[in-house]
Amino acid sequence: PKVPYRALELYGDAVQAPDDARRRALLQQAVAVAPQLGYAVRDLEALQARMAGYSAVANLKLDERERALSARVADQRRPAAERAQAARELLSALAAARRFHGLAELSARWRTSALPGVAELACAAQFHALDGLHRFDAALAAGEGYLRAFPTGDRYREIESRMHELAETRKKREARRAEYAADLAEQRQRAPHTPEHKAAYDYAPCICARWNSQLNELMLDSCGAFAAAYKKDPRPDVQENVLAARFFVILALAERGDFTRARPLADALLADTDAWDEDLRKLIATWPTD
């Protein structure tokens, strides 16, 4: 089929791109312009498969580095400054790799370390790890502990700012419960009288939860129920809503920090459709990797 010149231009740029990240971005743009461009689709799929392999190798290397740095920190024969430097490197490496479970565990142990500068860094790392795991109550408690213990700390303003964001987000969501109820009532003014109306009626709790940023129990329950009830419905518009509902379930699980359940659902949605690929990959790029 005829392919727009812009798609061919993007594909040509991708072939000559100097690195995988740039190549992937250009291939995605080419596929968005011309989904029928088979070369770009195949290259993009091959690139994503290679990137998964790179990630597996990187995880093994990180495991090796983590063990080596941990051994150096624990070796009391080494000078305190050298052990402290190893601790800083390890905390920074775990944070950069989004290994938030390991970071939360390690930083909790090192919060009271006597090694120079390690206690402050561990307290800050614990806050960021809990935030990354979406354990927001625990993160706020850890952040408050940092603010109290290190009023002149290098990360004081950064942590304070993020804590305000978390608090404001929670207050906003609680305030929007009433808006959710009003929106749902408006969407369901009349009982369904046609199959099309029935599908829209059943989808209303899901989309209203999404509009009102109810990313936890309201979206999880309503969107999960809709996706289960209509997964075999042959109507294209209903299937679009099913795909959206599946994405919203993943979003809700991730917001609650339930990445164990969210990840296989995200993989399945990526395999089933391209419609939510960009949003899903952006979402997954913030999740813990351990």
JOKAWO-V25636 format. One record per backbone hydrogen bond with DSSP energy under -1.0 kcal/mol. NH is the residue of the N-H (numbers start at 1). CO is the residue of the C=O. E is the energy in kcal/mol with one decimal. If there is no record, write none. Layout:
# JOKAWO-V25636
nh=NH co=CO e=E
nh=NH co=CO e=E
This chain:
# JOKAWO-V25636
nh=8 co=4 e=-1.5
nh=9 co=5 e=-2.6
nh=10 co=6 e=-2.5
nh=11 co=7 e=-2.4
nh=12 co=8 e=-2.6
nh=13 co=9 e=-2.2
nh=14 co=10 e=-2.2
nh=15 co=11 e=-2.2
nh=16 co=12 e=-1.2
nh=17 co=14 e=-1.2
nh=23 co=19 e=-2.3
nh=24 co=20 e=-2.9
nh=25 co=21 e=-2.0
nh=26 co=22 e=-2.2
nh=27 co=23 e=-2.5
nh=28 co=24 e=-2.4
nh=29 co=25 e=-1.8
nh=30 co=26 e=-2.3
nh=31 co=27 e=-2.5
nh=32 co=28 e=-2.1
nh=33 co=29 e=-2.1
nh=34 co=30 e=-2.5
nh=37 co=34 e=-2.4
nh=38 co=36 e=-1.6
nh=41 co=37 e=-1.9
nh=42 co=38 e=-2.8
nh=43 co=39 e=-2.6
nh=44 co=40 e=-2.5
nh=45 co=41 e=-2.4
nh=46 co=42 e=-2.5
nh=47 co=43 e=-2.5
nh=48 co=44 e=-2.5
nh=49 co=45 e=-1.9
nh=50 co=46 e=-2.3
nh=51 co=47 e=-2.6
nh=52 co=48 e=-1.8
nh=53 co=49 e=-1.6
nh=54 co=50 e=-2.3
nh=55 co=51 e=-2.2
nh=56 co=52 e=-1.8
nh=57 co=53 e=-2.0
nh=58 co=54 e=-2.7
nh=59 co=55 e=-2.2
nh=60 co=56 e=-1.6
nh=61 co=57 e=-2.2
nh=62 co=58 e=-2.6
nh=63 co=59 e=-2.1
nh=64 co=60 e=-2.0
nh=65 co=61 e=-2.6
nh=66 co=62 e=-2.8
nh=67 co=63 e=-2.2
nh=68 co=64 e=-2.2
nh=69 co=65 e=-2.7
nh=70 co=66 e=-2.6
nh=71 co=67 e=-2.1
nh=72 co=68 e=-1.7
nh=73 co=69 e=-2.3
nh=74 co=70 e=-2.1
nh=75 co=71 e=-1.0
nh=76 co=74 e=-1.1
nh=78 co=75 e=-1.6
nh=83 co=79 e=-2.2
nh=84 co=80 e=-2.6
nh=85 co=81 e=-2.1
nh=86 co=82 e=-1.9
nh=87 co=83 e=-2.1
nh=88 co=84 e=-2.4
nh=89 co=85 e=-2.4
nh=90 co=86 e=-2.3
nh=91 co=87 e=-2.5
nh=92 co=88 e=-2.3
nh=93 co=89 e=-2.4
nh=94 co=90 e=-2.4
nh=95 co=91 e=-2.0
nh=96 co=92 e=-2.6
nh=97 co=93 e=-1.9
nh=98 co=95 e=-1.2
nh=99 co=94 e=-2.6
nh=100 co=98 e=-1.7
nh=103 co=99 e=-2.3
nh=104 co=100 e=-2.6
nh=105 co=101 e=-2.1
nh=106 co=102 e=-2.6
nh=107 co=103 e=-2.7
nh=108 co=104 e=-1.6
nh=109 co=105 e=-1.2
nh=110 co=106 e=-1.6
nh=113 co=110 e=-1.7
nh=118 co=115 e=-1.7
nh=121 co=117 e=-1.6
nh=122 co=118 e=-2.9
nh=123 co=119 e=-2.3
nh=124 co=120 e=-2.2
nh=125 co=121 e=-2.6
nh=126 co=122 e=-2.5
nh=127 co=123 e=-1.7
nh=128 co=124 e=-2.2
nh=129 co=125 e=-2.6
nh=130 co=126 e=-2.5
nh=131 co=127 e=-2.3
nh=132 co=128 e=-2.6
nh=133 co=129 e=-1.7
nh=134 co=131 e=-1.4
nh=135 co=130 e=-2.6
nh=136 co=134 e=-1.2
nh=139 co=135 e=-2.3
nh=140 co=136 e=-2.6
nh=141 co=137 e=-1.9
nh=142 co=138 e=-2.5
nh=143 co=139 e=-3.0
nh=144 co=140 e=-2.3
nh=145 co=141 e=-1.9
nh=146 co=142 e=-1.9
nh=147 co=143 e=-2.5
nh=148 co=144 e=-2.2
nh=149 co=145 e=-2.2
nh=150 co=146 e=-2.9
nh=153 co=150 e=-2.0
nh=156 co=153 e=-1.4
nh=159 co=155 e=-2.5
nh=160 co=156 e=-2.7
nh=161 co=157 e=-2.5
nh=162 co=158 e=-1.9
nh=163 co=159 e=-2.4
nh=164 co=160 e=-1.9
nh=165 co=161 e=-1.9
nh=166 co=162 e=-2.3
nh=167 co=163 e=-2.4
nh=168 co=164 e=-2.7
nh=169 co=165 e=-2.5
nh=170 co=166 e=-2.0
nh=171 co=167 e=-2.3
nh=172 co=168 e=-2.5
nh=173 co=169 e=-2.1
nh=174 co=170 e=-2.1
nh=175 co=171 e=-2.2
nh=176 co=172 e=-1.4
nh=177 co=174 e=-1.2
nh=180 co=176 e=-2.5
nh=181 co=177 e=-2.1
nh=182 co=178 e=-2.1
nh=183 co=179 e=-2.8
nh=184 co=180 e=-2.7
nh=185 co=181 e=-2.1
nh=186 co=182 e=-2.0
nh=187 co=183 e=-2.2
nh=188 co=184 e=-1.4
nh=198 co=194 e=-2.6
nh=199 co=195 e=-2.0
nh=200 co=196 e=-2.1
nh=201 co=197 e=-2.9
nh=202 co=198 e=-2.3
nh=203 co=199 e=-1.7
nh=204 co=200 e=-1.3
nh=207 co=203 e=-2.2
nh=208 co=204 e=-2.5
nh=209 co=205 e=-1.5
nh=210 co=206 e=-1.7
nh=211 co=207 e=-2.6
nh=212 co=208 e=-1.7
nh=213 co=210 e=-1.6
nh=214 co=209 e=-2.7
nh=215 co=213 e=-1.7
nh=220 co=216 e=-2.5
nh=221 co=217 e=-2.3
nh=222 co=218 e=-2.1
nh=223 co=219 e=-2.2
nh=224 co=220 e=-1.5
nh=225 co=221 e=-2.1
nh=226 co=222 e=-2.0
nh=227 co=223 e=-2.5
nh=228 co=224 e=-2.0
nh=229 co=225 e=-2.1
nh=230 co=226 e=-2.1
nh=233 co=230 e=-1.6
nh=239 co=235 e=-2.3
nh=240 co=236 e=-2.0
nh=241 co=237 e=-1.5
nh=242 co=238 e=-2.2
nh=243 co=239 e=-2.4
nh=244 co=240 e=-2.2
nh=245 co=241 e=-2.8
nh=246 co=242 e=-2.4
nh=247 co=243 e=-2.0
nh=248 co=244 e=-2.5
nh=249 co=245 e=-2.1
nh=250 co=246 e=-1.9
nh=251 co=247 e=-2.5
nh=252 co=248 e=-2.5
nh=253 co=249 e=-2.6
nh=254 co=250 e=-2.6
nh=255 co=251 e=-2.3
nh=256 co=252 e=-1.6
nh=257 co=254 e=-1.4
nh=258 co=253 e=-2.8
nh=259 co=257 e=-1.4
nh=262 co=258 e=-1.9
nh=263 co=259 e=-2.5
nh=265 co=261 e=-1.0
nh=266 co=262 e=-2.3
nh=267 co=263 e=-2.5
nh=268 co=264 e=-2.1
nh=269 co=265 e=-2.1
nh=270 co=266 e=-2.4
nh=271 co=267 e=-1.8
nh=272 co=268 e=-1.7
nh=273 co=269 e=-1.8
nh=277 co=274 e=-1.3
nh=280 co=276 e=-2.7
nh=281 co=277 e=-2.9
nh=282 co=278 e=-2.0
nh=283 co=279 e=-2.0
nh=284 co=280 e=-3.2
nh=285 co=281 e=-1.7
nh=286 co=283 e=-1.7
nh=287 co=284 e=-1.5
nh=289 co=98 e=-2.7
